[in-house]
Amino acid sequence: MAISPAATSGATGQAFGTPAYRNYVILALLLAYTLNFIDRILIQILSEPIINEFGLKDWQFGLLSGFGFALLYTIAGIPIARLAERANRVKIIAISIIVWSVMTALCGIAGSFLALLVFRVGVGIGEAGLTPPANSIIADYFPPRSRARALAIYAMGVTLGSVFAAAFGGPIAEAFSWREAFLLLGIPGILVGVLVWFTIQEPPRGYSDPVGTPKVEPRGFGETLGRLASNKSYWLNVIAATMVAFVGYGLSSFQASFFVRAYDLSLAQVAAQFLIPLGLAAAGGTFLAGYLTERLSARYATAVAWLPGWGLILCVPFYWFGFSSADPSMAFWLLLVGAVLHYSYLGAQYTICQGVVGARSRATAIAIMLFVINFVGYGAGPLVVGLLSDYFASGYLAASQYAGELTIPMCKGDAATLLQNLGADKAALCAQMSAEGLRQSVKLVALLFGAAGLVYLWTSKMLHKDMVAKMN
């Protein structure tokens, strides 16, 4: 960004709008982000019926749920963010909501793996238009001291979206089919897009920044990227958030499948007993971390980095032993604590990212971060978990008494079909092989949370000097 030496940005250091209206805006954006993740996560909730209907290997489903979405999401994200630096951000968000909602509904009529993959790409294009402009808008409504909490509330859309996808997707699929779940959960987003268009006011850029913040003029993308290149805090945050996304998206893509396979539960049971309460715990962890960051930042300026750092390190043993447990009740409580600690990072990644750049670079900085996070994390995480699951399952099968008779594709299908086609002993082996292969995969990948936590602790050592608007 180019700084005009004798000019100021019109920054007031005050929040924009009345308290009631600011609360409405943040809740409306939270609703949009919740829908964003309902439509993104729904395919993961419906993993087992989709895998069984199309006869997919786990790596193929990982491609469908991860890379298929992430490819165009990452490519479209930066151009949309550049547009958001100059154009009306509210209208960009509204149009994006309508686009991804329509594409989600179309997933329900997909007649093949390829068609479903194409519609998932369409969902990714639409969803790319929400978070960068939303973060930019939030920064103009809330001054620096309040942004961590505001962004944490917005970031709760990730976990709340998972909760609602499980709460409605699983039961709808049980009552009808996975196709009706896409149709019924995709269409309401069109109405939300219209609501955003007509009820959210576009705020002045930089309004809530501290008084005296220099006025900035837009630069080209290359110059913006060049200025970010030397910002260590920005890139360490990107690295840590990408590692967390790699693990988190990998685990969430197969979480429903894990509970179905490991504990022999239906989708509706998995949703009620695991996915909904774990999602609520994750939302609580996100909000709690934002609240604690706001309270601690007055005394500890880098709490926004070291708080999630310790949360990610401490969550590792809870995930490891939770996924290892043969007792579903024990697994639930261990994974619940792990989720609260793990999701302490979610608001922090946005707070750090937009806090180390100027007002007219925020959407682009967020888009670059999301480009890396989603291309590497969302694109590769589910695929790697699926590949590892197939690898461990193959090893388990090779060591069994039916090594020469069974293959992984032969073991795909619902319990009744396997029993009819293979007989009781082989069907039981298939079920155990699928469960144990996935169990080993998710346990191994979860260890990377600890490495991400260490990167956040490293970030805290240099963050204060890189923040444009100091947290304290």
N, C-alpha and C positions, 0 to 999 in steps of 0.2 A: 504494500500500500504506500502511496506517496503522501508525505505529510506536508501540508501547507503551513509554513513557518509562522505566519501571523494570524492564523485562523484557529478557531476552536470548533468543535463538532456540534455545538448546541447541546452538549451533555449537561445534564442537571444533577446527576447523582441521586435522583429521586425515582421512585417507581412510577410507571405510566398508568394512568387511569385510576379509578376508585378501587379500594380493596375488594369490594364485592365483584366488580367486573374482572379484575385480575384473577380472582379465584375462578370465575366462570371460564376465562380463557384457558387457564392451566388445566381445568377439568375437561374442557372440550378437546384440547390437544391430547390429554390422557385418554379420552374416549377414542380418538382417532388412532392413537398408537396401540391401544388395546385391540381395536379391530384389525390393525396392521398385523399384529401377532396372532390373532385368532386365525386369520386367513393364511398366515405363513406356517403356523404350527399345526393346523388341522390335519394336514397330510401325515404328520408324524403320529397323531393320535389314531389315525385310521390305517396305520402301517400294516398290521397283520391281515385284514381283509383285502387290502390292495395287493400285497405280496402274494397272497393265496390265489386271488382271481387271475392275476397275470403271470403267476408262476415265476416270480422274480427271485434271484439270489439277493443276499443282503447287500452286496456291493452295488447291485443295480438300483435297489431302493435308495441307497445312500446317494447315488448319482441323481436320482429323481428328486429326493427331498432336499438335497444340498446344492450341488453344482448346477443343476438345472435351473434353480431359482437364482443362485448367486451370479451366474454369468452375465445376464443382461442387467441385473440389479447394480452390479459394480460398474458396468460400462455406461449406463444411463445416469448414474448418480452424480458424477462430476459435471456434465453439461447442464443438468437441472440445477445444481447448486450455483453454477456460474450465472445462470438466468436469475436465480433467487437473489444474487447480490445487487441486481439492477431492477428487477420487476417486482410486481406485487406478490409477496410470499403467501398470503392467505389464499389467493386464487390458485396458485400452483399446488398448494396442499389439497384444496377442495377437488380439483380435477384429478389429482393422483388417487385420492380415495375412491372416486367413482370408477376409474380405470381398473384398479386392482380388485375392486368388489365384483365387477362384471366378469373379469377373468377367473376369479375364484368360483363363481357360479358355473362358468363354462367347464371347469374341471369335473363337475358332476355329470356331464354328458360325454366325457371322453370314452371312446370305444377301444382304445389301445394304449399301450405303454407310451408310444410315440406321441399320440394326441395329448395325453396327460402331461407329458414333458413340455410340449409346446405351450399349453395353457399355464403351466408353472412358470415358464419364461415370461409370459405376459403379466403374471402376478408380480414378478420381480421388477419389471419395468415400471409398473404403477407404484409399487412401494418405495421405489428410489426417490420419489418426490416428496416424502414426508419429513424425515428426520433432519436433514440439513436446514431447510427453511424454518422448521419448528424450533430448532435450537437457536437460530438467529432471532426469531420473534421473542422467545422467552428471555433472551439476554437484553432485549430492548424494553421489556415490561418490568423486569426485576433488576435492582442494583446488585453489585457484586456480592454483598454480604448475604443476600437472599437467594442467589442463583443455585447454590448447591442443593438446597431444599426443594426449590422449584423444579430443577432438573431431575432430582430424585423422584419427585411425584410423577413427572412425565415418564421417566424410565420405568416406573411401575407397570406401564403398559405391556412390557415384555412378559412379566410374570402373571399379570391379570389376564392377558391374552391367552396364556397357556392354561390358566384356570378355566376360563369360559370355553375354550376349545375342547377341553376335557369334559366339562360339565354338560355341554350340549352335543358335541360331536360323537362321543361314545354312546350315549343313550339313543340318539337319532339313528346311528348306524345299527344298533342292536334292534331297534323297532322297525326300521325300514331297510336301508342299506347305506354304504359309505357315500353313494352318489347323492342321496337326499341331504346328507350332512353338508356337502359343499353348496348345494343349491340354497338351502335354508339359512346358512350362515353367511353366504356371500351377498345376497340381495340387500339386506338392511344397510350395508355400507353406503349405498347410493344416497339414501336419505341423510346420512351423517355428512356426506360431502356437500350436499345442498345446505345443511345447517351451518357448516363452517363458512361457506361462501358468504352467507347473508348476516351472520351474527358476530364474527370476529373482526375487529378493526386492525388495519395495518398500522403499527406504531412507527414513529420517526426513528430512523437508524441512529444508534448510539445514544438515545435519549437518557437511558439509566446509567450510563458510564459516569465515572467521577468527574466533577467540574474541572475544566482545564484540559481534559483529554484532547490531544491534537486532532484537528480535522483531517480526514483522509480521503483521498480520491482513488477510484478503482485503478488497479494495474491489470495487466494481462495475466493469464493463468501461469505462464512460465515464470514471471517475476514473483508472483505469490508463492509458487512452489519453491523458488530460489530462496526467498526469505525464510520459509519454513525449514529449509534444508539444514540450517545451522542451529535450529532450536532443539536442543537435546531433550528437554522435558516433553515436547510434543511427540517426538519419535519414540521415546521410551514408553510413553503412554500408549502409543499405537501398537508397539510390540507386545506389551503386556495384555492389552485388550484383545489383540488378535489371538494370543495364546489361550486366553480364557474362552473366546468365541469358538476356537477350534475344538476345545474340549466340550464346552457347553452345548454347542449345536450338535456335536457328535453324540453326546449322551442323550439329549432331548429327542433326537431323531429316532432312537431305538428304545427310549424309556418305556413306552407303552408295550412294545414287543417284549422287552425284558420281563416285565411283570406278568404278562400273559404266559410266557414260556416258563419262567422260573417257578411261578406259584400256581399255574394252571387256573387262571382267572379269566372271566369274560371281560370284554372292553368296558362294559358298564361298571363292573366291579372294580376294575383297575382305575377308572375315572373317579369313582366315589371314595375308594379306600386309599389311593396313592396320589394320583395326579392333581386333584383339586386341593387337598390339604398341603401338599408339597408346594404347589404353585402359590397358595396363600402365604405360606412360610417364606417363600422367596420374595414375595411382594413386601412382606413385613421387614425382611432383611434389607431390602432396597431403601425403604422409607427410613428405617432406623439409622442406617448409615448416613443418609442425607441429613437427618436431624442431628446426629452426633457431630457430623462435620461442621454444620453451622454453629453449634455450641462450642466446639473445640477450636475453631479457626481463629477466634479472637485471641487465644493464647498460643496456639500452635498453628502457624500459618500453612504448614504442609500436611495437616491432618488429612486433607482430601486425598493424599497419595499413600501415606503409611497406614491409614485405617483399612482400606481394602487390601493392602499388602499383607497385613497380618491375618485378615479374614480368609484370604485365599490359601495361605500356608496352613492355617488351622483346620480348614475344611477337608484337607486331604485324608487324614485317618478316618474321618466320619464317612466319606464316600467309599473308601477302600473296604472297611469292615461292613458297611451297609450293603454294598453289592455282593460281598462274600457270604452274607448270612443266609442260611437255609430257612430261618424263621421270619415270615413276612412281617410280624409285629416288630421284631428287633430291627429288621431292615428299615422299616418305616421311620422309626425314631432316630436312627443314625443318619439316614438321608435327610430328614427334616432339619436337624442341626446343621448338617453340611450345606443345605440350601440357603439357610439364613446367613451363614458365613460367606459362602460363595458369592451371593448377589450383593454383597457390600460394595462391589466394584462398579456396579452398573451406572449409577449416577455420576460417580467419580470420573469415568472415562469421558463423559461429555463436559463436565465442569472444567477439567484440566484442558481439554482440547480447545474449547472456545475461550478459556481464560488466558491463554498465552498468545492470542492474536488480536488484531484490531477489529472494530465493529464491522467493517466491510469485507473482512476475510473469514468471518465465522462460518458461514454456510459452506464455503469452499474447503476450509480446514476440516469441518465435520465430514464433508463428502469424501475427501482424500482418506481420512481415517476409516470411514465405512467401506471405501473401495478395498483397502487392504484387509480389514476385518472380515468382510464378506467373501472376498475372492479366496483368501487363504483359510479363514476360519469356517465360514459357512460352506464354501465350495468344497474344501478338502476334509473338514472334520467328519461329517457323516459318511463320506466315501471311505475314509481310512478306518473308521469304526466298523463299517460293513466289511471291508476287506479283511481286517483282523478277525472279525467274527467268523467269516467263512474259513479263514486259515486255521483257527483253533478248532472249529467244528470238523474240518477235514482231518486234522490230527486225531481228534477224538474218535472219528469214524474209522480211521485207518487202524486204530489199536483195538477195535471191537471184533467180535466174532463174525460180524457180517461185512467185514471190510471188502470182500470181493463181490458182494451182492448189492450193496446200497451206494448211492451217490447223493450229494446234497440236493440236486434237483428232484430226485425221487422222494426226498423227505419234505418237500414243500406241499402244503395243503392243510385243511382243517383236520381236527382229530378224527372226525367220523370218516372222512375220505381216506386218510392214512390207514385207519383200522381196516377198512374194507379192502384196500388195495394191497396192503403189506402184511396184515395179520397183527396180532396183539404185541408180540415180542419185538418185531421190527419197528412198529409204530411207536412203541415206548422208547426204543433206542433213538429214533429220529427226534422225538420230543426232547429227550435228555441231551442229545448232541447239540441241538439248536440252542437250548438254554445255556449249556456250559460254554459253548463257543462265544456267545454274546457276553456272558458273565466275565470271562477272561479279558475280552476286548475292552469293556467299559472300565474295569478295574485298572488296566494298564494305562489307558489314556488319561484317567483322572489324576494320575501322578503329576501331570503337567501343570495343574493348578498351583502347585508349590513353586514351580519355576516362575510362573507369572507373578506370584506374590513377591518373590525376590526382586523382580524388575520394578515393581511399584515401590518397594522400599528404596531402591536405587534412585528412582525418580524423585523421591522426597528430598534427596540430598541437594538437588539443584533447582527445585521447582520455584521457590520464592523469588529468585532473581529473574525468572522467565515470565512470571505472571504480569500481564499488562495492567490489570486491575487487581490489587492485592486483596486477598481474602480477609485480612484483618486491618 
